[in-house]
Structures are given as structure tokens and as C-alpha cells.
Amino acid sequence: MTKYLPLCRQSILAVSLAVAMTGCQPDATKSAQNHAPQAVAVDAVTIQSRPLELTTRLPGRTSAYRIAEVRPQVAGIIVKRLFVEGSLVKQGDVLYQIDPSTYEAALDSANADLASAEATLEKAKLQAQRYQNLIQKRAISEQDYEDSQANYRAGIASVMAAKANVKSAQINLDYTKIKAPISGRIGKSSVTEGALVTTNQTAYLAKIQQLNPLYVDLSQSGNELLKLRQKHTQKGEQKLNGIHLSLDDGTQISQEATLQFTDVTVDEKTGTVSLRALLPNPDRMLLPGLYVRADVPVEQRSSAILVPQAAVSRDVRGNAHVMVVSQGNKAENREIVANRVVGTSWLVESGLKAGDKVIVSGLQKIQAGSAVTVNLTEMTQEH
């Protein structure tokens, strides 16, 4: 009988353990439910397609539309300066006055020579007319007649030469008034009253710059410019309008420039192209030599996809990824192609479509497959 006691004890222990385990099952289920993953609250935007004009930013500098260096055309002493440095002058305005006395005397002398030549011509003309009548009556020799005709023609030539001398003297006298060759803003004067100037001197007296419009000299890759020209040639356009400019500190210029596709050259060393744009400057506030940035339109897309930069991450290979909300409110990792920044967003070439919900915040708390609760926000339309 004592042999059966251990077996009975084992049976009793087994039954007790089974009952104990049965009693613990509800508590274990509750514990598992308490440790189940909770849905993570995230912010997301709904992707929409919209028209977009793509631009390329080029560096450049402003330069005057026309520049004229004022130089004297006759020699003499400057007796007056008739402009204010830095002011606007019009074409034809008198800027300097050279002492005209010697040129007035030269003009008077030329006029006197002309009067003498005209008197000599009148005498030769009358003699030629008389000899014309006498030769018909054979009252003079042929030689005398021919001499009279030659004297008459010489008198005509002398009068013509005298008139030319008068005109030259008048031109020199007019040149004593140094006038503005173009309209624009004049700079500082390099001479004052009493200075001696000479004909064809290398140093200019002042410089005038036309500031409306201005040129904007830009630099661009030769290959990119060829593509741009091909696109606009296909459209039948010779000029590219709608170029937005900004100063070095970011200040926007209200006027739009027009790119000129003529007179471009390729730098053999750098492969860049120098080209020019015309910028209206009606108030003449912009000056030559300013550093500017030009946003040149290169492409127009009817349905572009943009995604906020905060939503994009990159792997070790540089590939772009976003988290999108899939059906069932699960986070899904999706690879996209996005190599161009537009404002505060990435321009997506592939990987997303309109209607996709892209997670923009809370990314550090989720991974692919995580359950999420979505708070949709508006996506800005910044370019």
C-alpha cells in the first residue's frame, strides 16, 4: 500500500497545477492586450499636382546700356563747366566751354578769304563773258580766250575752297562747346576751369552712362543654354521674358528682365556662356556694377508633384525616401526620385502621385508597418 502513495501524491500535484494554470489564463490575456502596439499620431499632407514654372538661378552684374566718354575735339583752355557732377544730362547739353576767341578769329579770317575769293571769281566771270563775245568776232586770240576761261574756273575752285575753310572754322568754333553725346547720368569731372585740353587726348573729361534700361550680364553653362535656346526656338520665340532678379541681400527687383539670345560667346576654359538681359530701370535707382541673381524660366510643367523637405530622408546611397499612409492607416516606406529643390519642397520626378498622404512629422516615432493616426495639414504653395 505504501507503494501507491508516491503515485497518488504526483496525481494530486498535477491536478493542482492544472487548476492553477487555468486560473491564470485570463490575467495573461489581459497583460498581452495591455502590451499591444498603440497607433502613433502623425501629421501628413495630401499630395496634389499643380502647374509649376521651373527656373534656374544665374549670377550676374548690371552694366550701363550705353557709355560715352567725353573728350575735347579742339585744343584750348576750359573757361566754364556747365553741369553738376552726378546729375542727369540730355543729349546735346553743353558740358564745358573752351575759350573760343582764337576760333572766332579763325572763322573771321576764313570769311574774309571767302569774300576775297568771291570778288576774284566775279572779276574772272565778267572777263570770261567779254572774251566770249570777242572771240566770236575774232577780236582776240584763242589763247586769251582760253586763259579767261581757265581763270574763271580757278575762281570757282577758290570760292569752294574758301567756303570749306569757313565751314571748318565754324566746326572748330562749335567744338569749343563740348556737348553731351548721349543722355544719361554724368560722373565726376576730371578737369576744372583753367585746365588746358588738347585734341584727341586719351584722358576723358567726364563719363556719361545711360541707366534706363540696364544690361544684366549673366553666366550659364553652354550645354544648358543650348537646351534653353532649342526650347524657345521651337516655340518661335527669339527672346525670353519674365526673368526675375534680386540683389545680393535678397531684395527683389520689381521689374522683369528680357534675356537676349544674340551676341553670346562660350569661354573655352570654363565652358560657360556670357549672355545679356535687358532690365527696365525707369527710376534709375539701380546702378551699374551691382551683383544680382537672375531666376531664368527654363521649363513649364502642367502637373508637378511637390513634397515638403521635412518629409524626405535619404539612405546611405543617397536615395530619397518618404513615409506614406497606406490603406489601414499603416506607415509605408516609399522610395522616390527627387533631385531638385523648389522653395521649401522637393520636386518629385517619380514615386508619388496626387492623392498620396505623406507623413511630415512624427517620423522618429514610426517605422514601416507602424499603425498611425493621421492629422492632415495643408501643404504650402511656395515656389
C-alpha positions in Angstrom: 0.0 0.0 0.0 2.9 2.3 0.7 4.0 1.8 -2.9 1.0 3.6 -4.2 1.4 6.8 -2.1 4.0 8.5 -4.3 1.8 8.0 -7.3 -1.2 9.5 -5.5 0.9 12.5 -4.5 2.0 13.0 -8.1 -1.6 12.9 -9.3 -2.7 15.4 -6.7 0.2 17.8 -7.7 -0.6 17.5 -11.4 -4.3 18.3 -10.8 -3.4 21.3 -8.5 -1.0 22.7 -11.2 -3.6 22.4 -13.9 -6.2 24.2 -11.8 -3.7 27.0 -11.0 -2.7 27.4 -14.7 -6.4 27.5 -15.7 -6.9 30.3 -13.2 -4.0 32.4 -14.5 -5.1 32.4 -18.2 -7.4 35.4 -18.1 -4.7 37.6 -16.4 -2.1 36.6 -19.1 -4.5 37.6 -21.9 -5.2 41.0 -20.3 -1.4 41.5 -20.0 -0.8 40.7 -23.6 -3.6 43.1 -24.6 -2.1 45.9 -22.5 1.3 45.5 -24.3 -0.1 45.6 -27.8 1.4 48.4 -30.0 -0.6 51.6 -30.0 -1.3 53.8 -33.1 1.1 56.7 -33.3 -0.3 60.2 -34.0 1.5 61.8 -37.0 0.9 64.9 -39.3 0.6 64.2 -43.0 -0.2 66.2 -46.2 -2.2 65.1 -49.2 -0.1 65.4 -52.3 -1.6 67.5 -55.1 -0.4 68.2 -58.6 -0.3 71.8 -59.9 1.2 73.9 -62.7 4.8 74.9 -62.0 7.4 77.0 -63.8 10.9 75.8 -63.3 13.7 78.3 -63.1 17.5 78.2 -62.9 19.4 80.8 -60.9 22.3 82.5 -62.6 24.7 85.1 -61.2 25.2 88.3 -62.9 26.2 92.0 -62.8 24.4 95.1 -64.1 26.1 97.4 -66.6 25.2 100.6 -68.4 23.2 100.3 -71.6 25.4 102.9 -73.2 28.6 104.6 -72.1 30.1 107.8 -73.6 33.5 109.2 -72.6 33.5 113.0 -73.1 36.7 114.2 -74.8 37.6 117.6 -76.5 37.8 117.8 -80.2 39.8 121.1 -80.2 42.6 122.4 -78.0 42.2 125.2 -75.6 41.6 126.4 -72.1 38.4 125.3 -70.2 36.6 128.5 -69.1 33.4 127.0 -67.8 31.9 123.8 -66.5 28.2 123.8 -67.1 26.9 120.6 -65.3 26.6 119.3 -61.8 28.5 116.1 -61.1 26.2 113.1 -60.7 23.2 114.8 -62.4 21.2 113.7 -65.4 22.1 115.3 -68.7 20.4 115.2 -72.1 22.0 114.7 -75.4 23.2 118.0 -76.8 23.6 119.7 -73.4 26.7 121.9 -73.2 29.1 120.4 -70.6 32.2 122.5 -71.0 33.1 125.8 -72.7 36.6 126.1 -74.2 38.0 129.6 -74.7 36.5 130.4 -78.2 38.5 133.6 -79.0 41.1 132.1 -81.3 38.5 130.0 -83.1 36.3 133.1 -83.6 39.3 134.9 -85.1 39.9 131.9 -87.4 36.3 132.0 -88.6 36.5 135.7 -89.3 39.7 135.2 -91.3 38.0 132.3 -93.3 35.0 134.5 -94.0 37.4 137.3 -95.3 39.2 134.8 -97.6 35.8 133.7 -98.9 34.8 137.3 -99.7 38.1 137.8 -101.5 37.7 134.6 -103.5 34.1 135.6 -104.4 35.3 139.0 -105.6 38.0 137.4 -107.7 35.5 135.0 -109.1 33.2 137.8 -110.1 36.0 139.6 -111.9 37.0 136.4 -113.7 33.4 135.7 -114.7 32.9 139.1 -116.3 36.2 138.8 -118.2 35.3 135.4 -119.5 31.9 136.7 -120.7 33.6 139.6 -122.5 36.1 137.3 -124.1 33.3 135.1 -125.2 31.9 137.9 -127.3 35.2 139.0 -128.6 36.3 135.5 -129.7 33.2 135.3 -131.9 34.3 138.5 -133.6 37.9 137.2 -133.8 39.0 140.3 -131.9 41.2 138.4 -129.5 43.4 135.3 -129.8 42.3 131.8 -128.9 45.0 131.9 -126.2 43.5 134.9 -124.5 40.1 133.3 -124.6 41.3 130.1 -123.1 43.1 132.0 -120.3 40.0 133.8 -119.4 38.0 130.5 -119.1 40.8 129.0 -117.0 40.8 132.0 -114.7 37.0 131.7 -114.3 37.2 128.0 -113.4 40.1 128.7 -110.9 38.0 131.4 -109.3 35.1 128.9 -108.8 37.6 126.5 -107.2 39.0 129.2 -104.9 35.5 130.1 -103.7 34.7 126.4 -103.0 38.0 126.1 -101.0 37.2 129.3 -99.1 33.7 128.0 -98.2 35.3 124.8 -97.0 37.6 126.8 -94.8 34.7 128.8 -93.4 32.8 125.5 -92.6 35.9 124.0 -90.9 36.5 127.2 -88.9 32.8 127.1 -87.9 33.0 123.5 -86.8 36.1 124.2 -84.7 34.3 127.1 -83.1 31.3 124.9 -82.4 33.6 122.3 -80.8 34.6 124.8 -78.2 31.2 123.9 -76.7 31.7 120.3 -75.5 28.3 118.7 -75.6 26.8 115.5 -74.2 26.8 112.8 -76.9 24.1 110.8 -75.2 21.5 111.2 -72.4 22.3 109.7 -69.0 23.9 110.3 -65.7 27.2 112.1 -65.8 30.0 111.2 -63.3 32.7 113.4 -61.8 34.7 115.9 -63.8 38.4 115.2 -64.3 39.2 118.9 -65.1 38.2 122.3 -63.7 38.2 125.8 -65.1 41.6 126.9 -66.4 42.7 123.4 -67.4 44.3 123.0 -70.8 42.8 120.3 -73.0 44.1 119.0 -76.3 42.7 117.4 -79.4 42.3 113.6 -79.3 43.7 113.4 -75.7 43.5 109.9 -74.1 42.1 111.1 -70.8 38.4 111.8 -70.8 36.9 114.8 -69.2 33.8 113.0 -67.8 31.8 109.8 -68.4 28.1 109.6 -69.2 26.2 106.3 -68.6 22.7 105.6 -69.8 20.9 103.8 -67.0 17.5 103.1 -68.5 17.5 100.3 -69.5 20.4 98.4 -67.9 22.2 95.4 -69.2 22.5 92.4 -66.9 25.5 90.2 -67.8 24.9 86.6 -66.8 26.9 83.4 -67.0 25.5 79.9 -67.7 26.7 76.5 -68.8 27.0 76.3 -72.6 25.0 73.0 -72.7 22.2 74.4 -70.6 21.9 77.5 -72.8 21.7 75.4 -75.9 18.8 73.4 -74.4 17.1 76.6 -73.4 17.6 78.1 -76.9 16.2 75.0 -78.6 13.1 75.1 -76.4 12.3 78.7 -77.3 13.3 78.3 -80.9 10.7 75.5 -81.2 8.1 77.9 -79.8 9.2 80.6 -82.3 10.4 82.9 -79.6 13.6 85.0 -80.1 13.7 86.5 -76.6 12.9 85.1 -73.2 10.8 87.3 -71.0 9.8 87.0 -67.3 13.3 86.9 -65.7 13.0 87.8 -62.0 16.0 89.5 -60.4 17.1 90.0 -56.8 20.0 91.9 -55.2 22.8 90.3 -53.3 21.0 90.8 -50.0 17.8 89.1 -51.3 15.9 92.3 -52.1 13.6 91.6 -55.1 13.7 93.9 -58.1 10.1 94.7 -59.3 10.9 95.0 -63.0 11.3 91.8 -65.1 14.3 91.4 -67.5 14.3 90.1 -71.0 17.1 87.7 -72.0 18.8 88.5 -75.3 20.0 85.4 -77.2 22.3 87.3 -79.5 26.0 88.1 -79.1 26.8 85.1 -76.9 30.3 83.6 -76.6 31.5 80.4 -75.0 34.5 80.5 -72.7 36.8 77.8 -73.9 38.4 77.4 -70.4 35.2 77.2 -68.3 32.6 76.1 -70.8 30.3 78.9 -69.7 28.4 81.3 -71.8 28.2 85.1 -71.4 24.8 86.5 -72.2 22.8 89.6 -71.6 19.4 90.6 -70.4 17.7 93.9 -70.7 16.3 95.3 -67.4 14.0 98.4 -67.4 15.2 101.0 -64.8 12.7 103.8 -65.1 13.5 105.4 -61.7 17.3 104.9 -62.3 17.7 103.6 -58.8 19.8 100.6 -59.9 23.4 101.4 -60.8 26.0 99.6 -63.0 28.2 97.1 -61.2 25.6 95.6 -58.9 25.7 91.9 -58.2 22.4 90.3 -58.9 20.8 86.8 -59.1 18.5 86.1 -62.0 15.8 83.4 -61.9 15.5 82.4 -65.6 12.5 80.2 -66.6 13.6 77.0 -68.2 10.5 74.7 -68.2 6.8 74.8 -67.7 5.1 71.8 -66.1 1.3 71.4 -66.1 1.2 68.8 -63.2 4.2 69.0 -60.9 4.4 67.0 -57.7 6.0 68.7 -54.7 6.7 67.2 -51.3 7.9 69.1 -48.2 11.6 68.8 -47.4 10.9 67.7 -43.9 9.2 64.6 -45.2 12.2 63.4 -47.2 15.1 61.3 -45.8 18.0 59.7 -47.7 19.7 56.4 -47.2 23.4 55.7 -47.3 23.3 55.6 -51.1 21.6 59.0 -51.3 18.3 57.6 -52.4 15.3 59.7 -51.3 12.5 58.0 -49.2 9.2 59.2 -47.7 6.7 57.6 -45.4 3.2 57.4 -46.8 0.0 56.4 -45.1 -1.3 53.2 -46.8 -4.7 51.6 -46.5 -5.4 50.5 -43.0 -3.5 53.6 -41.6 -0.2 51.8 -41.8 3.1 53.6 -42.4 4.7 52.6 -45.7 8.3 53.4 -46.7 8.4 54.5 -50.4 11.5 55.4 -52.5 11.1 58.5 -54.7 13.2 60.4 -57.2 13.7 64.0 -56.0 16.8 65.9 -57.1 15.6 69.5 -57.4 14.6 71.9 -54.6 11.7 74.3 -55.3 11.3 76.8 -52.4 10.9 74.6 -49.3 9.9 71.5 -51.2 11.4 68.7 -53.3 10.2 68.3 -56.9 9.3 64.7 -57.2 10.0 63.1 -60.6 8.6 59.6 -59.7 7.4 57.6 -56.7 4.4 59.7 -55.7 1.1 60.6 -57.2 -1.7 63.1 -56.5 -3.8 61.9 -53.5 -1.0 60.2 -51.6 -0.7 61.1 -47.9 2.9 61.8 -47.0 3.9 61.9 -43.3 5.7 65.1 -42.4 6.1 64.9 -38.6 6.4 62.2 -36.1 8.7 60.2 -38.4 11.1 59.5 -35.5 8.4 57.5 -33.7 7.4 55.2 -36.5 8.8 52.7 -38.9 7.5 50.8 -41.9 4.3 48.9 -40.9 3.6 51.0 -37.8 -0.1 51.9 -37.2 -0.7 55.6 -37.3 -3.5 58.1 -36.7 -3.3 60.9 -39.2 -3.8 64.6 -38.8 -3.9 66.1 -42.3 -2.4 69.6 -42.7 -2.4 71.9 -45.7 0.6 72.0 -47.9 2.0 75.4 -48.7 2.2 76.6 -52.3 5.6 78.2 -52.0 7.8 78.1 -55.1 
